[in-house]
Amino acid sequence: MSAATLPVPSPEAQAHSAKLVALIAAEIQNHGGWLPFSRYMELALYAPGLGYYTAGARKFGVAGDFITAPELSSLFGRTLARQLVQIMHASSPHILELGAGSGKLALDILSELEVLGALPERYSILEVSADLRQRQQQLIAERLPHLADRVHWLDALPDTISGAVIGNEVLDALPVHLVHWQAATLPSPAGRGSEGEGVHQESGSLDRKSPTPPLPRSEMGQVLLERGISLTESGQLCWRERPITDPALLAAAQRIQVPDDYLSELPLAANGLITSLGQRLQQGALLFIDYGFGAREFYHPQRDRGTLMCHYRHYAHDDALFLPGLQDITAHVDFTAVAEAGVDAGLEFLGYTSQAFFLINCGITDLLNEISPDDVRAYAPLSGQLQKLTSPAEMGELFKVIALGRALEAPLQGFGRGDLSRLL
Ligand SMILES: C[S@@+](CC[C@H](N)C(=O)[O-])C[C@H]1O[C@@H](n2cnc3c(N)ncnc32)[C@H](O)[C@@H]1O
């Protein structure tokens, strides 16, 4: 789907996007004419009052731009709750949810834990969007007023964490850096990944006669470029590449071996979040659920344009510069990087499996079996939702669950069958 064929936004929505573009353009000008893509993505999604997640538009569900598992079915949160019981029992009766969206997952988890007689003492939510935080507070106040005093919103990660930490589709929403592993031999001007794609390279930066500074290179001699955002002469946002200067990004890009002229994402922010959580977790487990794969598949030679994806009114496309603020921008998750960041921070790897196996291991089918198939009105929709959550053709295989933890004795029930750790 090309951005040209997407539904046309209302004049108000276009004016909103124009305000965000003006803010981004000002920041580009204040930073010497270029911003890393990660900063652009951060502003496009989270600029206060203007970003996609921070402005008031409806995002989740049928009327929004995409649908997540908790929005699709309460079976998701109810099943996840069973895994949380085990983690809380083995550590502390606390849950921390990162990026709680509409609040639906918190609602389903708390409702189920109440039924199971296993309510947490505290259910904390760390949400970067003030608008979503307000919606979450409203939902809990309306639907679970008697439990509202257990739910707390945090402004930052606590210094120490004990219990269960969960994040559904949060890692994919964190800003990524874009890297271009360019062939050691410079391509012709019409070559792939250069001007021919509407991507400009900083003039002079690839001039081989220039003695300094040396170009950053991979082990295979490829020139390592960071793709970012600049402005055309007429003030439009455009892509621009320049040699990587950020040492952390350079080190990460040098660890990855890909063919020439390869473009992909590096999830430094997601890795940083896992590191911070790992440093704070005293006892318990982190559970992250998202779409993605291990590094071999993520950086597969054929995936040479990366995984960056935008969602606008249920259309998926790859033009991240299309009307900033009106569309979601996401990248798949490199679960190998998540596991490595956790283990480097001293956590134990506890499991990696598909969403289908995780939910089945935690008893999703038992929840369906609580309803008689004779009660077609109740049974049929739930059965359809279970199918969407677990079918390999829908969310069952692309979505994975990873667990990292500290000081837990028993294996987690969600990973009993369907181990995929060989793919990390
Ligand atoms: C794709 S939505 C998923 C929402 C919800 N978990 C669900 O499954 O429906 C991503 C969520 O993560 C939040 N978020 C993004 N970056 C975050 C961060 N650094 N800390 C906490 N929340 C964050 C967003 O505001 C949003 O609520």
The ligand as an ORCA input file, in Angstrom:
! r2SCAN-3c Opt
* xyz 0 1
  C       1.064      0.011     20.675
  S       0.556      0.705     22.166
  C       0.100     -0.744     23.086
  C      -0.915     -0.434     24.151
  C      -1.379     -1.625     25.013
  N      -0.280     -2.248     25.713
  C      -2.126     -2.640     24.193
  O      -1.640     -3.743     24.032
  O      -3.204     -2.314     23.691
  C       2.071      1.244     22.921
  C       1.886      1.844     24.307
  O       3.164      2.061     24.894
  C       3.223      3.387     25.421
  N       4.651      3.740     25.533
  C       5.517      3.992     24.550
  N       6.749      4.240     25.030
  C       6.673      4.089     26.366
  C       7.608      4.194     27.435
  N       8.892      4.507     27.206
  N       7.191      3.970     28.681
  C       5.900      3.660     28.925
  N       4.963      3.565     27.953
  C       5.334      3.785     26.700
  C       2.351      4.157     24.456
  O       1.968      5.413     24.904
  C       1.175      3.172     24.334
  O       0.352      3.221     25.456
*
